[in-house]
Amino acid sequence: MPPDGRRRSSAAIILLSILLHLLATASAASAVLGIDIGTEYIKAALVKPGIPLDIVLTKDSKRKEAAVIAFKPLKSQSSSSSSSTFPERLYGGDALAVSARFPGDVYSNLKPLLGLTVAGNSAVTHFASWHPGLKIVESKDRGTVSFRSQSFEDIEEPFTVEELLGMELQNIRANAEAFAGKDSYIRDVVISIPVFYTAEEKRAIEAAAELAGLRLLALTSDGLSIGLNYATSRTFPVVKEGVKPEYHLIYDMGAGSTTATVLRFQGKNVKDVGKFNKTIQEVQVIGVGWDKSLGGDAFNAVILEDMISKFVETPRLKTLGTNITHIKQDGRTVAKLWKEAERMRQVLSANTETSASFEGLFEEDVNFKYKLSRTEFERFTARYRDQVRDPITRAMSAAKLDLSDIESIILHGGAVRTPFVQKELEIAAGSSDKVRTNVNSDEAAVFGAAFKAAGISPSFRVKEIRASDSAGHAVGVSWLLDGKEKQQRLFQPTSHVGAEKQVPFRVTQDFTFDLYQQVTIRGDASKDVPVAKVQTQNLTASVKDLTEKFGCSVADISTSFSIRLSPLNGLPEATRGSVSCEVVDTKKGDFVDNVKGLFGFGSGSKKGDQEPLVDGSNTDTTSRVSAETTSTVSGSVALEPKPTDTKSTDKTKEKKKIETIYIGFTTNVTGLPQISSLEMQRMKDRMSSFDASDRSRKLREEALNTLEGYTYKARDLLGDEGFIAASTEKQRSEIEEKFKAASDWLYGDGADASREELKSRLKGLRDVVDPISKRKEEALKRPGDVKMLKESLEQTKGLIMMVKEQSEKVEKAAKASSSSAAADAMSTLTTSSVVDEDFAGLDDDPSSASIASTSTTSIPEAPLYSSEDLADLSRTHESVQRWLDEKLVEQAKLSPSEDPVILTSDLATKSKELNKVVMDVLQKKMQVPPKVKSSSKSKTSKTKTSKKSKTTSSSSISSTSIPTTSHTAESDVSAATEMPGGKDHVEAEIKGEIKDEL
């Protein structure tokens, strides 16, 4: 077992590794996403460290993705869940491009179908009339809208709207992770939705987000999202006396619906850290209005109707006996006409007229041309003029404001660019100055959603803006009391999300109550849509405990529930329930009360024990009494006791308190049946199968592209001179035949070949071409590499000669130094023996003695290179030279079309072997220490010695001043690396010096 210190160190390293991993994971997961789900387009904005706030680009580098998904059918077989191959999924523009070819598998404009049942729903009928190619069916056990794909067998489960929308969100998430960078993981999201969404539609959005692997932080209304984006770059006045908040109206007309939202913007001073205050911005929704049927699609439908009516009047269709019903039932024809109708509407926003041409429409030999002017278009849409102003009227009524109180009408949405719409808004506002386009009409909502996501996430610090959304629909509660149904409205449509209310119930037995939304159908008509059912579990038992244990009367027991609008989705939810009653509490003072009484703080202390304070004594006493009151639960209300006899309070104190018992309850979702856990898992598994099939398809396409590119490369190689020289005529003929066969196969049966078959074909071609290509590359590189190796051999040979010469010089110098040292030693002994004995007791100057000794001593130079170094150099040089000579002879005997015996990799290995030995020898110069001057050593000596020790000291200094070869190489190398440029710089200088000497 390792020592304790080592074990602690290992544990610390493990903890540090875990911490770094968690930090890296937190950094990767800190990105948040804002998504604006529109009827026609889906937009996303990303907030990530290093990416403050930016639009997520599509794979085509566009700033918005068409809200369309398509299944491209397989050519060979139908798909099923049991098959490993699924149809190819196309998104956005790619899906729209195949809408005319596969009208039964292109799913667009799905947003209006969320949370709707098929039976008896006019919205579903209207959708089906303009998408005749799609096969709409009821989902199993729920009755909601589903689609049966033509790319799958009939036994395959149909695709729900939630599943298709989940695939679109999954694609958006993949684009965001690619946009954020490598290894990015995005999960948290805020989704912007219309304010009129009911519980069913909101739950469908939540299910789609779950299928896409996203964690929903919140749902926010489009109007509030746009207001948040408007407030991020502005500061509003603090509401004081004489200062009013700003009111703005957001008018948002998209492809499927139109909403008007009245917002209040104001500054507010709130308490900050310590004694400081800060100013924040507030954005509140105070009124909303909407029209679910007014939008760009309604205008497209007007153009489409005129197109069909004129198309059936053409001579060719009259000959065929085709009527309007025949055209509307043909999926391909309607898809083509719808696409052009939308384009023409957008063109008419900036031009006075436009046209469209069709070839092969309805029948292969039928052509059709259509023209439309802005005047005609506005005449067709005249019935929508009054509807343009209706949402504004409703929003202003809900906000209890007049248009004169509004600072501006802020436009948002693509359809708001329609000229007659802007005219109607100017008429409603009374002036064109109030109608403004001071936000990005396409991206303001998604930017606001992303800003809210960053504000919710703890990973970001943003401008403090307190946003309050509205419920959109009134919320109520209903329950049975004595066999009669009771109802109570809890929240208004303008109530803020997150608001909470205490609702009393005169019920003392377990019961059930329902939460519902009051949804407007058309005009002022509305219906109650159930949201949740709450069932109590222990109410009866809790009432019994209050009566038996605390003596409560049943008539005095009150039951209440806390109900709030969820901050997540704005739907009502029960957060807490309780039963309570007021009782008299009689108990003796405990130890704490006795201690309080001892110091005069207890409520039971005698009247004369302590005089009350003059200032504020009543308030202080009341607060203390309140502090002393007790209850069985936190948050219960205590009542101040009435004055009693002081003598009786010494023994018993009497006071009232509220006894509270919390109620257990369960909440069940009501309304449309929810997607079961098994059904949700089945859809997730099918989406995973789609993902695996897409990955396999991508790899197959890569293999196909590689094989196709290789065939083109082979054609170029057959005409290359180097390739011709490295191959024989027979080999080139074989290659040409194989590549021709491969090319024919690719454009024939190989178009549907599997990835494994494509890889096998590619390997067969490579086995023939790669050896020749390698010979060509070797013949091209070999002369230069051989030349470089020969130059290295010549330099090494010169280095060997230099080492030999230097070793001989060092040997001669060492012999001369030994003779000189012996002579100096004899002279020193003679001088010291003739010193006068009268001065024997005096000390000599150590510096003078040292100078005398060193001036006559010669230091021999240490040898730079050893005999082993010389032997290594010679042995390696001879080995490499011999190998090169032999291989050159063998290579000269071969033709260019034969495999070479000298490879560039072998030349590189030999060159590396030679360089290693040379560098080891050259480093010796780096490892030799600098010459030490003997005078510097003697000058530092200040020890007084006797005359006898003087001679010993002098000889000792001389001997230690001679450098030896035992100097450690590690210190020299480390010293060299500390020099400017480091070790490599020193080596380069040494090689340069040696080269100059050679």
N, C-alpha and C positions, 0 to 999 in steps of 0.2 A: 504494500500500500504506500502511495506517495506521501511525503510529509504534509503536515497541516497547511503550511504556507503554500505548497504547490497545489493542494486541493482547493484552497480558497482562490488562488489565481485562476485555476481551471474553471471554477464556478463563475468567477467574474467575467471571464472570456465568453462563456456560454450565455450569461445574462446580457452581456454587451451585444453579442451576435443576435439574440432574440430581439433586443431593443432596436437595433439597426434594421432588422427585417420588418418589425412593426412600423417603424418610421417610414421605410420605403413603401410599405403597403399603404400606409395612411396617405403618403404623398401621391401615390398612384391613384388612390380612390377618392382623393379630395376634389376631383373635377365634378361639376354639376352641370345639368343640362336644362334648358328651357325649350319647350316645344309648343308651337301653335298649330293645332290640328284644324285645318280648314277643309271646306267641302271640296275645293279644287286643288289646293296645294298644302303641303306640310313643310313648315320651316322650323329650324332648330338653331339655338345659340348656345355657345359653350363658354363656361367660366372655369379657368384652370390656372394654377400658378404659371406665370409666363404668358398666358393668354387671358387678358382681363375680361373682355367681352367681345365675342366675334361670332359671325354667322358660320355655321357648319356647311361646308361646300359639299355638293353631291359628287359622285364619281365623274360626272361630266363638268366639274368645276362651276356648277350653277348654284345660286344662292337660295333656291327653293326647289323642292321635289314635288312633282305632280303626285297627287294622292291616288295613285293607281297601282295595282298589282296585277300581273298576268301570269298564267301558266302556259308555257310553250309546249304543246303536246309532243310526245315522243313519236318518232317516225315508225318505229318497228313494233311497238307493243303498248298496250294500255298499262297504266300504273296502278298499284295498290299498296296498301300499308305493308303487305308481306314482301313486296319487291324491294330490292336495294336501290333501284333506279327510279327517281321521281322526275316529273316534268321540271323544266328549267323555269325558275322564277325571274320575272323581269319587273323592274320598278321604274316609276317616273316616266320620262320620255321614251325609254325603251319599250315600256308596256303600251304606251299610247301608239307607238309606231306599228304595233301588230294588232290594233283594235279592229281593223277592217278584215284582217286575215283570220283571226280567232275571236269573233265577237262573243262566243260562249264561254271564254276563259279570261276575259279582261274585265276587272272589277274596279270601277271608278265611282267617285261621288258617294261613298258608303256612309258618310257621316250622318245624313238624315235618317238612316235606317237603324241607328243605335237604339237599343231598348224597345223596339217595336215588335208587336206580334203581327203575323201574316193575316189572320182572319179578320175581315171587316175593317181593315185599316186603309184609309184613302191615300196616305203618304206612300205606302207600299205599292198600291195600285198605280199611282202616278209614276213612281220610279220604274216599275215594270213596263209601262207604256213607252218609255224612252230608252229602254234597254231590253229590246225583245230577244236578243241573243242569249241572255242569261236565264237559267232555269232556277226559279225561286221555289224553295220548299220550306216547310216548318221544321224547326229543330226538334229533336226528340226530347220529350218530357218538358219542354219549355214553350214551344209554339212560337218562338222568335224567328227572325229572318235567317235563313241559311241558303247556301247555293250548292247545287250539284254540278261538279266540274265535268266537262266532256273529256278531259284528259285522263280520267280515272274510270274504273269499272263501276257499274251500278251498285255493287255491294259496298263500295267505299262510303264511309260516313260523310255527309255533306259538310261544307265549310261554313262556320258561323261568321257573322260580321265581326265579332270580337277576335276570332282567330286570324282573319284576313288583316284587320287593323293591327293586330299584334305583330304580324310579319312586316308590315310597313314600319312600325316603330322599331322593330329589330334591325331593319335596314338603316334607319336613321341613327340608331345607336352605333352600328358598325361604321358608318360614315364619320360619326363624331370621334370614335376611338382612333380611326385612321388620321383624322385631322389633328387630334391632340398629340400624336406622336407614338413612337414605338413603346410597347408594354403598357399603354394606358388602359385603364379599366374605369368605365363610367357606369354608374348605377342610379344615382340620385337624380330625380327629375321633378320639375314643376310643369304642369300642362295647363295651357290656357284654353278655356272652353266658353261657349255662349252662356250668358247669364240665365237664360230660360231653361237650361238643362234640368230635367227632373231626376229623381233618385235612380230611375231605371237607366237613364243615359249616363249618369255619373258612374254607376256601378259597372256599366259596360266599358267605359274608359279605364276604370281600375283593373278590370279583368284583362283588357288588352295590354296594359302596362306590365302586369304580372307575367303574361305569356312572353313578352319581349325581354324579360329579365330585368325590368326597371323597378326601382323602389320609389313610389310616389310620395313626395314630400308634401304636396298640396295641389289642389285644383284652384285655379283663379279665373275670374271672369275676364273676357276680352277687354271690356271697358276699363277695369282696374289695371290690367297689364299695360294698356296704352297710357293710362294716367301715371303709372309708376315711371315709365320711360320718359314722359313729359316732365316729371318732377326731378329726375336725376340731374338735370343740367340747370335747374332753376331754384331760386330761393323766394319764399312767399312771406308776406308780412305777418308779424305776430299780432294776433287778434287782441286788441285793447279797446279802450274807450275811443270811439270815433273811427276805429280801423275795422274794416270788414274783411272776411275771407274772399278768395277768388272762386268764382263758379265757372266751370267750363263744361260743355256738352261734347261728348265723344260720339260721333256718328259713324258707325262701322257697317258698311254694306259689302258683304262678300258674295261668293257664288251662290250660297244656299239660303241665307237669311240676312236680316238687317236688325241692328240693335242701336238704341240711343241710351247713353249713360250720362247722368248728371253727376259731376264730381265736385267736391269742395276741397280746395287747396288752402292751407294756412300754416303759419309757423306757430310754435308753441314752446314756451319756456318750461323746462322740467328740471328736477333736481338731479345733479350729477354727483360725482364722488366727493365726499366731504361736504363742505359748505358751499360748493360751487354749483352754479346752474348752467344749463346748456340749452341751446335752441335746436329743436328738431322740426322736421317737416311732416305734416299729416295730409293724407289723401283718403277721402271718404266717399263711398258711393251713397248718394242720398236719393236717387230716383232712377228707374230703368223703364224702358219700353222696347217692344220688339215686334217683328213681323217675320214669322217662320217661312213664309212663302215668297218673300220679296228678295230678289238677288239676281246675280248674273245669269244663273241657270234659267230663271223665268224669262229673261230677255232673250236668251239663246233659243228657248222653246218657241217664242214668237217668230223669230227668223226661220226656224226649222219648219213651222207650220206653213209659212208662205212658200218656202222652198218646195215642199211636198205638193202643195196645191198647184204650183206652176209646173212641176215636173210631170205630174199625171196628165197635164194638158198638152204635152208634146205629142206630135203625130205618131212617133214610134210606139209610145205606151198606149195610145188610143187603139192602135192596130193590135197590140197584144191584149187589149181588154183589161189593163191594170188600173186599179183604183187606189184611193188613199189607204184603205185598210191593208191592201197587199204590200204597199211600201212600208207602212209602219210595223208590219210583222216580219220584215226582212232585216235581220240583225246587221249584216254587212252594209246595206244601203243606209240604214239609220246611223250607224257609226261614222260613215264617211260624211254624211250631211251634218251631223252634230259637230264634228271636228271643224268643218268649214264655217258653220254658223257662229261658233265661238270666236274664231279668228276674225270674221267679218264684223262682229260687234266691237271687238277691240280696235279694229282699224277705223271704224266710224267715230270713235272717240276723238280722233285727230284729223279725220278726213271727211269730206262731204259725201263721198260715194265709194263703193268698192264692188268687186265682182269675184266670182269663183267659177272654175271649170272642172268638169268631171268626165272621166273616160271609163267606159265599162261599168256604168252605174246601173245596178239592178240586173242588167243583162250585158254580156260581153260586147255587143255591138251597139250599145246605147250610150250616147254622149249627151251632156247637159251643161248649159251655161246659165249662170244666174247673176243678176245685177241688183244692187240695193243702194239707195241713197239714204242720207241721214234723215231727210224729211219723211220718207216712207217709214223708216224705222221708228221715228217718234210718233207717227200716226198709229203704228201697230201697238205701241206701248202706252198709248194715251190712258188706258184703264188703270195703269199703275201710278199715275201722277199723284192722286190723293193718298195712296198708300205710302208714298215717300215721306210725307209729313206726319203720318199717324204715329210712328214710334216717338217722335219728338214731343207730340202732344201728351202722350201717356207718361213719358219720363218727366216732363215738367209738372204734370199733375201730381205724380208721386212725390216729387221733391218739394211741392208747394211753392213753386217759384214761377216767375214770368220770364219770357225771353229777354226782357229788358234787364234782368238781373244777371244774365249770362255774359261773360267776358268774350267768349268766342265759341264757335262750333268747329271742332277739330275733326277733320275727315280722315278716315282710315278704310282700307279695303280696296280691292281691285275694281269692283263695279261702281264705286263712287266717282270714278273718272267719267262716267257717262254724262254727256252734256246736259240732257234734260233733268237729270238728277241734281246736278249742281244748281241749275236754274231754280228748281223747286226749293232747294235749301236756302238760296238767297232770298226768295220770296218769304219763306218762313221766318228767317232771321230779320227781315226788314231792311237789310243792307248787305252788300257783298263784302264789306270790310270785316264782318264777324265770321265769315266762312274762311277758314284758314287751313293751310296745309303745312303747318310748322312741325309735324312729325313725319317720319318715314311711313307712308301709307301702307307699305307692304311688311315692314319688319318691326314696327313699334311694339306690337303685342308680344312677339317672341323675345324681344330685348327686355321688356318688362317682366316676363315670366322668368327669364334667366337671372335678372337682378333679384327677384324674390327668392329664387333658389339659392343664390349666393348669400342672401340675408339670413335664410333659415340654416344653412350649413355652418357649423362652427369653424370651418377651415378658412373663412374669408371675413374680412372686415370692410363693410361698405357704408356708404352714406346712410345715416339713420333716417329712414322714412317709415312712419307708422301708417300702414295701409289697412283700411277696413272695407271688406267686401260686403255685399248684401246677400240676403237669403234668396232673393229672386221670386220665391213663392211663399205665401203665408203658410204657417205651420200650426197645427192644432193637435189636441189630445182628446180621445173619447174613451169612455168606460161605462160599465153598467153599475147602477146604484139602485137597489131595491127593484130590480127587473126593468128599470128604465135607463135608456142610453143618455149619457151626459156628454156634452162637448164643450170644449173651451179653446179659444184661440190663444196661442202662446206667443207667436212671433209674427210680425208683419213682413211683407215682401221687402221692405227697406231695412229690416233689422240686420244688425251687423253680425257677420260670421264670428263665432267665438262667444257670443252673448249667452248668458246662463240665467235661468229663472228657477225659483223655488215654487213648486206647484203643490198646493195642499189637496188632500183627498179625505173625505169624510168616510173612510173605510177602515174597518178593524179586523177584517178577515182577508185571507189571501185572495187576490183578485188579479185581473189582467187589464191593462190599458193599451190602447193603440195610438201610435204617432203617425200623422199623415200630413201630406202636402196638399194645399188647395191650388190646383193647377188650372190656369185659364185656358179654355178650349178655343173659343173665338168670341170676339167682342168682350162683353162683360160676363159671359157664361163661364162657369168653372165646375170642376168636379174634384172630389176628395180621392187622392191617390195614396194608398197605404204605404208606409215606409218601414215601420218596425212594430213588433208586439213585445211588450214587457210583461213578464209573469213573476209575481213575488213568490218567495219560497218559504220564508219563516215569519210572515206577518202575523198569522194567527198565534203562533207560539210566543212571539215577542210581546203581543198584547196581553197574553196570559201571564207572562213574567212580570209585566208592569203592574198588573192588578194583584197578583199574589205576593210578590216580593216587596213591592213598594207601596201597595195600597192605593193605586191609582183607580179612579173611576173610569169606566169605559167611555162615558160621555166627555171626559176631559182629555182623552188620548187623541192626539193629532198625528196624522200620517202625511208625509211630504216626500217629494222626489225632486232632485235637481236635474233639470233638463237643459241642455245647451245645443247650440248649433256647432257641429264639429269643425274645428279649425282645418281638418284635412279636406273635407268635401262639402261642408256647409249643411249636412243633413242632421236632423234632430237625433239626439241620443241621450239616454238616461245615464247619468254619471254616479248618482248616489241616492239612496232612499233610507228613511228612518221613521221610527215612531217615538213619540216623547210625551211626557206629561210633567206637570209641576207638582212637587211633593215637598213636605216639611221635613227638614233634616234635623234630627235631634241626636246628638252624640256628645260624649265627654271630650274635653280637650286632650289632645295627645301630648306627647313629649315636646314636640316643636311648639305647640301653643303655650305650654308651661314655660318654656324658655323665653318666648316672646313676652309673656306676662311678667316674667322676672325683670326684664329690661324696660317694661312699660310699653311694649309694642303690641301686645295681644289684645284681642277684642274683649277678652274676659277680665281685663285688669280693673281694679277698683277705681272709683270715680276720683278720688283725691290723690291717687298715686303720682300722676304727672299732669301738669297744666298744659292745655293745648296751646299751640303756637298761634300768635295773633294773625299773621299773614298767611293766607292760603291753607289754614289748618283744616277747614272742612273738606276741601278738595283732596288733601293728602289722606285724611282719614277714610274718605270714600274709596279712594284707590286701593288703600290697604285692605279694606274689608272685601273689596272685589277680588283682590289677590288671594284672600284666604278662603273664599268660597270654593267648593269642590263639586265635581260632577263625575259621572261615570265615563264620559267620553270627552275628547278634546273639542273645543269649539262650542260647547253648550253655554246657554245664557244663565247667569246667576243673578238673583234678586237681592237687593240690599235688605238686611234684617231690620225689623222694627225694634225700637227701643224696648227693653224689658227691665225687669227688676235686677239691679246689679248683684243682689245677693244670690238670686237664682242662677245668674249666668256664671257664677263661680263654679257651680257644679255641673250645670247642663246649659248648653247654648242651643238656641232654636233659630233656624233660618230655612229659607226656601231655595230650592234648586230645581233644575230641569234634568230629569232622568231621560236619557236617550239610548235607544238600541237601534243599531243599523240593520237594514233589511237586505237580505240576500235576494237576488233576482237574476233572471236570465232574459236575454234579448234575442229575438229571432227576426230575421229579415222577412218582410212581407212584400206583397206585390207579385211581380213576375218571379217564378221559381229561379233560384240562383244556380249557377253552374256548379255541379257537384264536384267533389274532390277527385273522383274517378274520371269524370269527363274532362276536368282540367288537366289531369295527368296524361290522358289520352291525346289531347291536343298538343301538349308539350312534347310528348314522344314523337308525334307526327312532324312537328316543327324541327325536332332534332334530326329526324330521318331526312327531311328536306335539306338541312345544313350539311349532313354527311354526303348526300347526293350531289349538292353543289360543289363541295370540296373535291369529290371524285371527278366531277365533270371538268372542273378547273384544271386538275392535274392531267386529265386526258387531253384537253385543249392545248396545254403546254407541250405534251408529247407530240401531238399532231403538228403543231407549229414548228417544233424542233425538227421533225422528220421532213416536213415540207421545205424548211430552210436548208436542210442538209442536201436535199436533191438539187437545189439551185446552186449550192456551193460546189457540188461535184461537177456540174457543167462548166463552171469557171476553172476548176482545177485541170480538167482535161485539155484546156488550151494554154495552161501555164508552162513556160519553158522549164522551170525547175522541177515541176511535177513530171513532165515528160522525160527529163533526164534521169529521174530517180525511179522510173518504172519501165517495164517492157511493153511492147506492142500488145502482147497477149493479155497482160494485166489491164491495160487501158480498155481493151475491147470488152473484157469481162465486166469492168466497172460500168462502162456505158450501157451494157445490156441490163445490168442489175438496176441501175438508176432509172432507166426508161421503164422497166417493169414496175418499179416502185412508184413512179410518177403516175402511170396509168392506173395502178391499184388505188392510189390516193384519191383520185377523182372518180373512182368507180366504187367497188365494194368497200374500199378502205375508209370511206366517209363516215361510216357507222361502226368502224372497228373499235374494239376495246383498247384501253390504255396498255394492257399487257401485250397485245398484238402489235401495237404501234412501236412499243419499246423493242420488241423482238425484231421487227423489220429494221429499225434504226441500228441495232447491234450488228445485224448481218451486213449492213452497208459499211459500218465503221470498221469491221474486221478486215475489209478489203482495202479501204482507203487510208486508214490511220497508219499502217506500216509505211506506205509510200510517202505520206505527208511527213512522217517522222524522219525518213531518209532525206527528204528535201530540206527540212529544217536543220538536220545535222550537217549536211553538206554546205549549207549557208553559214553556219556559225563556226564550223570546225577550224578553218584557216586562222581566224582571229584568235580563237582560244589557244591554238597551238603556238601561235606567235607570242602570246602573253606568257605562256608557260616557259618558252625558251628564254625570254628576257629575264624571267625570275631565276632561271637556272644560271644565267650569266652573272647576275648580280650576286647570287649566293656563292658562286665560284670566286668572285672578287672579294667577298667578305671573308672567305676561308683564307685567302692569301694575306689579307690585312691582319687577321687574328694571329696567323703564324708570325708575321713580322713584329707585331706588338709584343707577343710573348717573348720573342728573342731579345727585344730591347729591354723589357722589364727584367729579364734574367741577368743581363749584363749590368744594369743599374744596381741590382741587388748585391752583386758581388763587389762592385766599387764602394757601395755604402757600407758593407761589412768591414772592409779594410780601413776606411776613414774612421769608423766608430772605434775600432781597436786602438788606433793612434791617439784619438782624443781621450780615451780612457787612461792611457799611460801618462799623457800630459797633465791631466787633472790630478792624478795621484802624486806626481812629482811636485806640483805647486802646493798642494796641501801639506806636504811633509816639511817645508821650509818656513812655515809660519813662526814668528817670534813668540817665545813662550811668555813674554811679559804681557802680551795682548790676548792670552788664552781665555781670560775670564770675560772678555768683551764680546758682545754680540755683533755679528756682521750684518750689514744691510742685506736682507733677503733678496731684494730686487737686483742688487748688483751681482750677487752670487748667481742668481738665476740667469741673468743676462750673460755672464761669463760662461756658464755651462752650455746654454743653448746656442751661443754664437759659434761654438766649435763642433756642434753635433749635426750630422747630415741624416735626414729622414728618408729611408728608402721608399720608393713608390710601390704600392701593393699591386699585384697582378690583376688585370681587368677580366681576363678570360682564363678559364681553366682548360686543362687538357681534355676533360670530358666534353666541354662545349665544342671544342675543335673536332672531337671524334663524332659527335652528334651531327654537326654540320656536314662533315665529309660523308658520313654514312647515308644520310638522307639525300644529299645531292647525287651521289652515285646511284642510289636506288631509283630515284625519279628519272634521272638521265637515261638509265638503262631501259626502264619501262617505256619511255617515250621513243627511244630509238627502235626498239623492237616493234612497237605498235605502228610506227610510221612505215616500217618496211612491209608489215602485213597489210596495212591499208592501201599501200601503193599497188598491191597485187589485185585489189578488188575493183569491180566496175561500179559506176554510180548507181546502178539498179540493184546492187546487192547490199545487204545490211552491213553497216560499218562496224569495225572492231574498235575504233576510237569514238567514244561518245563524249559529248560535251559535259555530261555529268561526271564522267571519269576524269576528264581534264580539270574540272573544278575541284574534285576531291584531291587530286595530286597537288594542285596549286595551294590548296588549303593546308595540306600536310607540310609542304615546303615552307610556307609562310609562318606556320606555327613554330617550327624550329628556329627560324631566323629571328622571330620576335622574342623568343625565350632568350636567345643570346644577346640581342640588342638591349633587353631590359637589365642586363648586368651593369651597364653603364649608369642606369638609373639607381641601382641599388648600392653603388659605391659611395660612401660618405665623403663630404668635402674634406680637404686637407686641414688639419688642426694646427694652428701656429703655436709653437711652444711658448712664445713670449706671453701670449694671452693667459696661459695657465699659470706661469710663474708670477705674473703681475698681481694675481689675486691672492697669492700666498703671503700671509702676514704673521705667521707663527714664528716666534723667536725661539731659536734653537741654539744649542751649544756648538762650539767649534767642531766637535767630533760628529755631531749629528748633521752638520752642514754638508759634508761630503755625501752622506747617505741620502739626504733630501735632494741634492742636485742630481744624483744618478737616478733617483726614483722618478723625478719629473721627466727626465729625458726618456726613460723607458715607457712611461705611460703616454707620451705624446706620439708614439709611433702607431699609426692606424693598422688594425689587423683585419684579416679576411673573415673574422667571425661576427662581423657586424650583421644584425638581423635584417633580412630582406623585407620583412613586413613593415618595419618602421620607415624604411626608405621608400617603399611603394606608397605608403600612406602619406608621407611627406610630399612625394611627387604629385599625388592627386590633389593636394591642397594648393598647388601652384596654379596660377592663372591658366585656364585651359585644361587643367586636370592631367591625368595620366596619358590620355590619348595625345594631348598636345606635346607632352614631353617625348613620347615615342616617335611622333612624327618628326620632331626636331632631330632626334638621334639618327633616325633613318636618313634624314637629309644630310647630316654631317658625314655619315658613313658613305653615302652615295658620292658626296663631294670628294672624299678621300680616295674612293675607288677611281 
